[in-house]
Amino acid sequence: MQYNKLGKAGIRISEISLGSWITFSKQIDLNEAKTLMHAAYDHGVNFFDNAETYAHGEAETMMGKVLQEFQREKLVISTKIFWGGEGPNDTGLSRKHLIEGTKNSLRRLQLDYVDLLFCHRPDPSTPIEETVLAMDYLVRGGYAFYWGTSEWSADQIEAAFKTAEHLNCIKPTMEQPKYNLFFRDHLEKDYLKLFEKYGLGTTIWSPLASGILSGKYNQGIPSDSRLAKEAWLVPDNLMQLVEKTKKLSVLAHDLDCTLSQLAIAWCLHNPNVSSVITGATKMDQLLENLGAIAVKSKLTPDVMKKIDTMMR
C-alpha cells in the first residue's frame, strides 16, 4: 500500500480507503463491518471515511464500535457535517450546527477527535466568514486536525481560502469530490488552479460510478443492486454509460484485471488524487478493490489514450 500526502498537509493517507456510505448499517451489520475494516487495515488501509448523515448517524455509531479495537494513532478518520437532522438548526454550515454536529459525530464515533472534517456541501444561506470561523474553532480546539470541503465549486473553495487568509484562520486542506471515468471535469479542469495555488488534496468518492464501472449493470439492473434500491442514483444516460463500460471490459481483459480494478486504478493514476474512497459489502469485493493498486503500473500512456478514446 502506498501512502500519499493530503495535498500540502503533513498527514499521509492510504491511496485506497474504505468508506461507509450506503453500506454501514444499511447493507452490512456490525460483525461484517468489523471483518471488512480489520481486513482493510491488515492490507495497509489507514483511512476510513464517514458522515453524520450516513444511515442517519448509524454508520458513525457502527464504525465507532469497531474503532475501539484499533490503536487510534494508527488510523485516519474523517466525517462530514451538513445534514444532521430535521430541526431548523440541524442542517447547514452555521456555527451552531458545525460545532454541535461535530460533537455529536465524535460521540457516535467514540472519538476525541477526527483527523479530517469536511463541510459536506456548500451552504449559501450561511456567510462564508461564519463557516470559516467555526471550522477554525474546531481545528484549534482539537476536535479535528484538518478541515475541508465536499462537492464545493472551485469558486466557493477559493472564497474559503481568501476568507481564512483575511481572518487569519486555518485554511482548508482538502476537497472530497465525485470523480470517475464518467465524471471528470470537476477535478481535472475546475480545480486545477486550486492544486497549483494552494496544494489542495482530494479524497475522491464514487470511483465506480455507483457500480456501473464494475460491469454489474451490463445486462440490466439486478433487483438486489444499489441502483435498484437507490433509484435516484440511476443516471438518465445509463445505457450509454453501460455501452462504454462494455468497451472498457475488453481492455480490462487484455490487462488481466477486473473492470473495477481498472476504473479505480485510473483514478489513482491522477496525481491530484490523494485517496480513492471505496465501499464494500463482501470480502472478495474489498480485496478486488485493493488489487487496483497493482494495476496502476499497467496504465501506460498508450493505455490511458485508449481509455480516453473509449470514454468519448
N, C-alpha and C positions, 0 to 999 in steps of 0.2 A: 504494500500500500504506500502510495506517495502522499506526502502532506504538503499542502500549499499554504502560503501566507494569504491572509484575507486582505487583499489589496496592500496598502502600506502599513497595516496594523502588524504588530509583532506576533499575534496569535497564529498558530498553524492548525489547519483542519484537514481531515482526510478528504481526498479528492472525490470519493463517493461517500455519501452519508445516508442515514436511514430516517425517513420522515414518518409521521403518524396520521397524516390527513386521510380520511375515509377508512383507513384500516383499523387503527386502535379503537377498541370498544364497539366498532360497527361490524367489522369483518373478522377480527381476531379477539380472543379472550386474554386474560392475564397470563395464563401459562404459555400461550402461544407467543405473546409479546416478550416474555422472559426468554424463551428459546431463541427467538429471532435477534433480540438485542445482544444476547451473550454471543451468539454465533457471529454477528456483525463485528462485535468488539474483538473476538478471537481472530478475525481476519483483517484487523487493522483499522476498523472504523472507530473514530473517536467523536464524531459529530452526530447528534441526534436532534431532530427538529420537531417543534410543536407549535400550538397556538391556542389562545384562550377559547376560540370558537369551535375547535375541533371536537365533535361529538358533545357540544355544549359543556366543555370542560372535562368530560370524562376521559378524553385522550391524555390530558395532563395528569389526571389522577392515576390512571393506569401506568403511565410512564414513571410517575413519581414513586410508585411502589417498587418498580423494577430497579430504579436508580439506587435504592438503598443497598443493593447487592454489589455496587461498584465503588471503587475509590474515586471520590468526586474530582480530585485534581487531574485524573486521567482523561476526563471527558470534557467535551464542549457541548453545552446545551443551549438551545435557542427557543424562544417563544415569541409570539406576536400578539399585539394588542390593537383592537379596534371594535370587534363585536363581542361584547361581554354579557349581554342580556337584553331584556325587553324594557327596562326602565329608561327614563329620559336621560339619565347620566351614565348609562351602562354601555354606550357606544361612542365611537369617535375618538378624537385625539386631544380632548380637553385636558387640562392639568389634572382635574379631578379624576377622570376615567383612566388616564395613563398611570397615575400613581396607585389608585385603588385597584385597577385591573392588574397591574404588575404584582402587587402584594397578594392578590387572590391567586394569580398564577403560581407564584412561589409557594403559597400554602398547598396548592394541589400537587405541585411537583415535589414537595417536601424538601425544598432547597432554600438556602440563604440568599442565593444569587443565581442568575443565569449569565452565561458568557456573552450571548448575543441577544439583544432585544430589538424587535422590529416594530415600526409603525405599519400595521398590516395593510392599510390603504391610505391614500391622502384624504384629508378632511377639510373641504372647502368652507365649512361653517366655523372652523376654529382658526384664529390668526396663527400664522406660522411661528411668530415670536413666542406664543404661549406653548406651542408644541415643543419647540427647541429648548425653551427654558425648563420644561418638565422633564425632557429626556436628559438634559444636563444634570438636573437634580438627581435623577435615578442613577446615573453613572457615578456622579461624585459621591452619592450616598451608599455606593457599594451594592446596589440591587442588580446591576448589570455592569459588565466590563466594557462593552461596546454597544452602540446603538446604530440602527439603520432604518431603511425603508423597504417596503414591498409593493411592487406594482405602482410606483410613482413615475411620473413623466420626467424626462431629463430636466425640463424647466423647473419642476417642483423640487427636484433634488438640488439643483443649482441654487434655488431660493433658500433651501435649508442650510446649505453651506455658507452662503453670504450672510444669512441671519445669524448663524452661530459665530461667524467671524466678527460681525458688528457688535454682538452682545457679549463677546469674549466667553462663549460657551464651547463645550466639547462638540466637535463636528461629527456628523455621521460617518460611518466607516464602510457600510455595505448596503447593497440592494438585493432583494430577493425577487427576481423577475421570472416570468414564464419564458422558457427557451427550449426549442426543439427544432427538428428539421423543417417543420411546417410553420413555425413561428419564430422568425429570426431578426427582423428589422429592429425591434426594440433594443436588443443588446448589441447587435452588430453595427448599427448606424446611429441610433438616437443617443446612446450612452458614450460614444467614442470620446467626446470632449471631456467627459467626467473621468474616464480612465486615464486620459493623458494629463488632465489638470489636477485631479485630486487623488489618483491612485485608488479609485473605488474598487472594492471587492464585490463578488457576486456569489450567492448560493442559489443556484437556479432550480426551478421546480418544473414538473411535467415533461421530463426528457423523452417520455414515450407517448406524449400527446394523448393522455388518458387511456393508454393501452393500444392505440391504433398502430403505433410503430412496432408493437410486439408481433403483429400479424394475426392477433386473435379475432379480428373482425373481417378478415379476408373473405370469409364465407357467410357473412351476416353477423347479427348481434346475438350472441348466446344469451339465454334467459338469466343466467347467473353472473353475467358480466357487469362491469362498472357502468357502461353506457346504458344497459338495460335498467339498472337500479337508479341511476342518476341521469334521467332523460335530458336535463338541462345541459349536460356535458356534450351531447351529440351535436357536432357541427353541421351546418347546412350543406356543406360540400363533402360530407363523409365519403361518398362513393368515389369522388376524385382523389381524396387522400388515400383511400384503400388501393386504388389503381397504382398510385405512386409507390405505396408500400410493397405491392406485389413485385414491382420492378426492382425495388431495393433488396428483396429477398434473394434474387438471383446473385447479386453482388455479395450478400452475406454468405451465401453458399460457397462462392468462389474463395472467400476469405476464411472459410472454415470456422464461422462463428454464427451465432443466432442473430435474428433481426434486432432483438432488444439490445444485445451487446454492441452491435454496430451503431445503433442510434445513440446509446449512452456514450460510447467511445467518441462519436462525432462531437458531442457536447464537450467532452473532456479535452478534445483537441484545441478548443478555443482558449488562448492564453488568458483571456479575461474572465474565465470561469474558475472560481476558487473551489467550489464543490458542487457536485450534482446530487440533489436530493432524490432518493429513490424510495419506493414503497414496496412492501412485500407482505404476502399472507401465508406463504409456504417457504420452507427451507430451500427447495430447489430453485424457487424464484429469486430468493436472496442471493444464492450462490451464482446463479446465472448473471444477475446484475453486476456482481463483483468481478465476474470474469471479463467485463468490458475493459478493465484496466490493461489486460494483456493485449486486447485488440487495438488499443490506441496506437501502438507502434506500427501497425499494419496500414495506417491511414497515410500513405504516401501522397505527395502532390497529385499524382496521377489518379489515385483512388478518390481523393477529395474532389477532383474535377469531374469524375464520373458521377459522384453523388450529386453535385450541383446540377449537372445535366439532367439527372433523373427527377430532381425536385422541381424543375421548371414547369 
